[in-house]
Amino acid sequence: MKLIRYSLALVALSSMVATDALACTVIAAGKKATADGCVLISHTDTGPDSRIFFVPGRIFKPGEMAPVFGGIQDADRPLNDDGKILGYIPQVEKTYGYFQSAYSHMNEVQLGIAESTTSQRDELKCTFETGKGIMTIEQAMIYALQRYKKASEATRFIGELMTKYGFVPSSGDGSESLVIADTEEAWVFEVFGVGAGWTPESKKPGAIWAAQRLGDDQAIMIPNWSVIKEINPADKDNFMVSDNYKQEAIDRGWYNPASGKPFVWQDAYAPLPEEFATSRFWLFYTTFTPNLKQWPDRMLDPKNPYKGMQPYFQVVEPLSLYPFSATPEKKISVQDVMAFQRSTFEGTIYDMTSYPEWLVPDGKGSYIKSPLATPFPGSEMRKLIKQTYRRPVARHRGHYGMIMQLRGWLPNEVGGVYWVYLDNPYFSPYVPIYAGNLSVAETYNIYDPNKYDERSARWAIDFVDNLANLSFQDIANDVRAVRDPFEANIFARQNQVEQEAMTLYKKNPKAAREHLTSYSNGLMNDVTKMFIGLRNDIIVKYTNNQE
């Protein structure tokens, strides 16, 4: 009876936890921490508008102003409609081409940005309704991609936009973290609000922000939580801050300089940690730095299937256990990041398919895992099987995501590779878009969440993602049997494709761009065909008309 009451309590909590936990995972690694020497960044579970399209650079007249938009993430608008104009900032003479989506990630000169919405104290929360800030993080990302090629310059620019025009959240009421990278380095940027009531007329900063350079031999993961700790503003090679970066904490009573304790940014402005974030901290550091220190024991115990549900077992660790960044014990590849971003915590207490409720008789006197066992149970399924919500790294209906290789030894057109997936990385293949690409295949920029479209890659993948609930374990294997060889072939051909592009580039850079565009767009079209084929096969194979 006690176990039943405990399980029902977990179900009641799940609806609250799930709302707060739906967000992004970012991974970044410096050029000495990666397998090929690139600067690598990634972003999964991005905003609602999964359509990706190329916006060419432009020349503007002196005195022109650039509009600040308030609907960039909305997927139900026409492709080039960014919503209501909230205000204007001065335009620049020349902009770079970039790839736009809900959160825009890469430009044509190998500047890349990854984003993760983070948690902030209630007193810092600000919205369009409670203040006069107009600068969302996705709008600031676009401005930076249009104007900069150096990560450090783009980082400071975004910070200045936030303090001048007022940071306003667009993903709930959270704060924001970015990793801003070029071919040489990456910067981690964090911004918090200043609370309700801010106006530009106040002449006060409209945000609190800080940035820290990622060491060249270091890797980092951001799981919707602040990661910056102690700050040294005098070390301008490694830190940038807003003028109020510490004073806001002092004024609000969150830090006392007379205490003799160091000022810890993460402790000052983020609330107490929650498990949806610490679970991913744990997974990242145990995966890439297993011997750095003794990490909490969160592996499954075959003798105790209830281990992950027992509150008296579970260690609740402080955030100080996890460093800002660390040197990976093995250099990280693009494929390593893909595997991590597809993780559903297999083999750990957070693995939702390991719960005893999924066990069914095998007909031989024992029990096996049901083929229905899914790491992505919806709210109604969780009620039925009495499961609490565990937020995996991979997210079904996660919109889209990316991994980016930034390589300074190649021309920008060839050096920047923007690997993208749509919907759910657990099922979707990654395909490369090059910095020099002149367009994105139509199938990757067609998506209306309110209307199914056979031409849309996002809808094709989402259809299979939903059909997987018919027999998740079996259908996941069916998808991998088709997707994995497709993806492996892309990696096997990458060097050849780029050599062909380089041969063309030496004669005619535009011809190289056209070559890479045709290659990438062909792969995107192949993805749509692949998942329409999988859809048809799954419907036939798992029809209810069969036993």
N, C-alpha and C positions, 0 to 999 in steps of 0.2 A: 504494500500500500504506500509506503514511504517513497519507493522508487517511482510509482505512478504519479504521486503528487509532485515529485521533483521534476519529472519529465514534462508535466503540464505547465509547471512554472517556467521551464525553459522555453516552451512554445509561446507563452505569453510575452516573454521578454524578446523573442525573436523578431517580432514586428517592429519593435523600437530600435533594436540593434541594426537591422537590415537597412533602415532608412539612412542611418548615419554612416554606414560602412561602404556605400556604393561610390567608389572613386578610383583614383589612378595610382599606378605603381611606376616609379621612374628609376632607371638604373643608368649610371654613367661610369666611365672608366677613362683615365688619362692614357696618353699615347704609349707610356712605358708599362702599362698594365694590360694591354690588349695583345692578342695573338699576332695581329698583322701590323701593329704600330699606329693604327688609326686612333683618333679621339672618338669615343663611342658613347652615344646617348640613346635612351629609349623611353617610351611613354605608352602605357597601355590603359585601356578603358577610358578613352577620351570622350569629348562632348557629343551631344546628340546628333549633330550634323556630320555624318560620315562621308559626305561628298568631298572629293579632293579634285581641285582644278588649278591650273596654272594661270597666274596673273602676271602678264609681262611688265617689265619696267617702263617708266614713262619719263618724259621731260615736262617740267612745269614752268610757268611764267613767274617772275619775281612777284612776291606779295600774295600769291595764292595761298588759300587755307585748306587744310585737310580735315574732312568731317570725322567726328568721333561717333561711332555707331553703337547702338544698344541691342542689336539682335543677331550678332554674328553666329551664335550657336544654334539658332532656330533652324530645324531641318524642314519645316513646312513652308518656308519662303522660297521664292524663285532663286535660282542658283546665284545670281549676282545681287540679290537684295539682302543687305546687311541690317535692315530694320530702321528704326527711328534714329534720326540725327540728334545727338545730345549736346553737341557743341563743336568747336573747331580748335585746331592747333596750327601753328605755322607750317606750311608745306616746304619741302626741300626742292632743289632744282632738278635732281635726278634720283629716281628710285630703281632698285634692283627688282628683277622678277622673282616671284616666290610662289609656293604651293599653298593655296588657302584651303582650310577646313575649319571645323569648330575651334580647334586650337591649331594655328598654322605653325609648321615645324621647320621648314627649310627654305633657303633662298638659293639663287643661282651661283652665289659666290661662297658656298659652303659655310654659311652661318646656320647653326641648328639650335632649336629650343625645344625642351621637353617640359611638361607642366604637371603638377600634382596639387590639387586642392587640399588644404590642410586645416587643422582645427585651431581656433583661437578663443581666448577668454570671452565670455559673454559681454563684458564691458567694452570690448573693442569692436564688436560687430556693428556694421553699418550697411544700410541698403539704400536703394534709390528712394525709398519712402521716408527714410529717417535722416537723410543728409543731402548734400548737393554735390557729392562726388560724381564724376562721369567716366572715370578711367577704369575699364575692366581689364583683366589680365590678357584676354585674347586680343583686344584692340591694341594694347601695348606691344604684344608679340608681333603683330602685323607691322606696326610702325618700325620696330627694330629690324625686322627682316627686310623691309623696304629700304632702310637707310644705312645699314652697317654690315661690315665684313669681319670685324674684330669683336670677339666675345666680351672683352673688358669694356669696350666703348658702348656696346649694346646694353650691358648690365647697368652701367651708370645712367644711361639714357632712360631706361625703363624706371629706375628708381626716381629720377627727376620728374618723369611724367606722373608718377604716383603721388609725390609730395605736392606738386603744383596743381594738378587737376582733381585730386582726391580719389583714392582707391575705393572702388565699390565692387563687392563680390557679385559674381554672376552664376556661381554654382552653389546654391544655398546661401548661407551667410558665413562661409569659411574664409580663411586667409589663403595665401597662395605661395607655392614654391616653384621655382624654375631652375633648370640647368641650361645655361647658355654657353654654347661651345663653338669653337672654330677648329681649324686643322691643328692648332698648337696647344690649346688649353680649354678648360671648362670652368665656369663659375656657377656656384650655387647661390641663388637669389631668393630671399624670403621677404614677404611683405605682410604686415598686419594692418588692420584698420585702426582708426583713432576714436571710434565710438560714434554714437548718434549725434546729429546736430552740427557736423562740420560744414562750413561754408568757405568758399574761396575768399570772401570778404574778411574772414577772421585773420588772414595773413599767417595762419599757423600751418604747419605741414599737414597734408591730407592723408598721410600714411606714415607708418614706421617700417623701415626696411634695413636689411643688412645683407651683405654678400661675402662669400668666402671662396677663394680659389681652390679647386680640387688639385691635389698633388699629382704630378705626371705619372707616378707609380701607384696611384690610389684608385680604388673603386668605391662607389657609394650607392645606396638605395634609399629612396624617399617613399614611404608608405602612407601618404596623407598625414604626415606629421613633421613638425619642425626638426631639423637635424643640426643646425648651427648651435654651438655651445659657447665657449669663451671667445671673446673678440678682442683683437688688438688693433685699434684704428690707426695707430702709428705705423703699422706694417702695411703700407699701401700696396705692396706687391701681392698681398694675400687677402686683404680685407677692404671693403667699402661699406660705409654706413650713412644713414640719414642723420641730420643734425640732432634729432630727438631720439636716437636709437636707445639711449639709456635713461634719459630724463623722464620719458613717459612712465617707465617702470618705477622710478623714484617718486614721481608725483602721485602715482596711484597706490603707493605703499607696498609695491611688489618687490622692491629691492631697497635695502638700507645700506648706503655706502659706509656707514659707521660700524657695520657688523664685522668688517674685516674679511668677509667672504667674497670670492670673486663674483662678478656679474656674469650669469649664465643666461644667454639670450633665450634658449629653449625653455628654461624653467620660468623665466619672467613672463613670457607672452603666450605660451601654449598651456592648455589645461592639463589636468592629470591624465596620464596615458591610458589608452583603451586597447583591448586585446586585438582588435582588427588591425592595429598598427604594429604592436609589439610582436605579433605572430609573424609578420613579414620581415621585421628586423631580424628576428631569430632565424627565419629560413634563409635569408640572404647571407648572414655571417656564418651560419653553420655550413652553408653550401660552398662558399668561396674562401672562407678563412676558418676551417673547422678546428685548427689547432691554436688559434689566437688566444683563446682563454677557455675556461670551462663554461660551456653554455648550458642552459636548463635542459633537462631530459624531457623531450616531447615526442619521442618515437613510440610507435605502437607496441603494446605488450600482448603477444598472442594468448597469454594466460589470463589476461585481464581486459576484456573488450570494453569495459566501462571506464578505463583509465582516464580518458579525456573528458569524462562527465563528472569526475569526482573532485569537488572543490577543495578538499583537504589534501589532494595530491598536487594540484596545480600551483606552480611557482608564479608569483606576480612580481616580476623583476622591475627595478627602476630603469628609467631611460638612460641613466649614466652607465649602465652595463654596455651599451652599444656606442661605438665611437662615431665621430663625424664621418670618417672614411677609414679604409684599411687597405693594405697591400694584398691583393689576392694571392693565394698560394700557387695557383696555376693561372697563367695569363688567359684573359677572357676573350672568347670569340663571339661573333655574331650568333652562331648556333647555340652557344651557352646561354646567351640572353634569351633567345627564342624559347629554349627549354624552360628557363625560369619563368618567363611570362606565361607559359602554358601550365604552370604548376597548379594543382589542386590539393597540395599538401599530402601527396601520396605517401603512405607509410608512417604518417605522424598522427598525433591525436586530433589534429584539425581536419583530417580526411573524412569528409562527410559520407563517403561510401563504406567506411569501416564500422559504422554504427551497428549494433546487434540487431536492430529492427530490419536490416536488409538480409538477414540470414534466413534461408528457406531449407526445408528438408531435401536431401539429395536422393532419397529413395533407398539408401543403403544404411540407414541408421545414423547418419551424421547430417551436417549442415554445410551449405555452400552459399556464396554471395549471389543474390538474385541478379539476373541480367538487367533488372530495372534500376539497380543501384546507380544513382547519379550524384556527381558532386555539385549539381546545380538544381536542387529541388526547389520548386516554387513555393509560395507561402501556403497554398492549400495542401500540397504534398507534405510539407513540414508538419502541418497540423495532424495529418493522417498518421504519419509514422512517428510523431512526437519527437521531432528533432529540433534542436536549437540551431540558429543560423551561424555558420562558420564561413567567413569571407575568404574565398580562395584568391590566389593571384589572378588566374584566368577568370574572366567574368563573362557569363552568357549574357547576351544582349548588351555587350560592352561597347557598342558603337564601332570603334576602330582603334588602331594603335600603330606604333612604328618602332623601328630600330634604325639608327643612323650611323653610317661610317663616314667620317670626315678625314680625308687623306691628302696631306699637303704635298706629297711627292708626285701627284698627278694634277693635270689641269683641272680647274674647278668643274668643268662640264662633265668630266669622267670621274673625278675623285670623290665627289659627294654621292653616296648611295642611300636612298631613303626607302628602306624596306617597310612595306605597309601590309597590314591585314585588315579585314573588315569583320564586324560582328563579334565573333568569339575566337580568340587565338587558340583555344583548345581544338577547334576544328579547322579554322581558316588557314590557308597557306599564306606565307609572306611573299610578296613580289617586289622586285627592285624598281624604283623610280630614280633616275639619275638627275643630278643638279642641272645638267644641261638639257633635260627633256623639254620639249616645246609644248607638250600637251599631256593630258591624262586621258586614258581611254574612257569613252562615254559611259561604259558600264560601271565605272568607279565614281562617276559624278551624277548618277541617276539614283535618287532615293527620296521617297515621300513616305513617312511613317504611317500615313493614313490611307495609303493606296498601294496595293501590290502591283509590281511591274516586272514582267518577265525579262526585261532588258537589264535589270539591276543586279549587280554582283552581290550587293548587300542583302537584297531580298532572297537571292538564290542560296546564300550561305545560311541566312536566318531560317529559311524553310527547313534545311537539313538539321540545323540546331534544334528546332522544335520537334521534328520527326524522331530525333534520337530518344525522346521520352518513351517511344514504343518498346525499345529494348536497348537501353543506353550502352551497356557494356559491349554488346555485339555490334551495334551501329558505329560506335567509336572505332572499333577495329576495322570496319568496312571503310570508314573515311580515311583512316591512316594508311590503309592498303593502297589508296589512290593518291592521297596528298603527299605522303612522304617521298615516293619516287619522283613526283613532279618537283618538289622542293629540292631534293638532292641533285636533280639534273640542272637546276638553276645554278647551284653552287659549283657543280662540276664544270659548267660552261662559263662561269663568271670571268675567269682570266682570258679566255679566248674572245669573248664578246668585247672586253675592254681593250684588248690588243688590236682588234679590228677597228674599234673606235679611235684609238690612238693613231693608227695608220692613216685614217681619214682626217683626223684632226690636224696632222702636220701639213696636209694639203689644203684643207678647207674645214675650219671649225664648225660651220653650220651643217656640213654634211655629216660630221660626227654626231652632232646633236640630233639630226634627223634619224640616223642609224639607231641611236640609243632609244629615241622616242618610239620608233617602230617596234623595236625589241620588247620594251616594257609594255607597251599597249597590247601587243600580241599575247603576252603572258596574262594580262588582266582579262582579256577576252577568253583565254583558255580556262581561267578560274571559273568564270560564269558557266561555261559549257560543262566543266567538270562537276559543278554542284547541281546543275539541272539534271545531269546524268545520274548523280548519286541520289537525288530526290526521286527520280523515276524508279531506280533500282530498289530503293528502300521501300517505297510504296508497294511494289510487287512482292518483295521478299518477306516483308513483315505485315502483310495485309491481315485484317481480322478474319478473312475467309479461310485462313490456314489454322492448323492446330497450334 
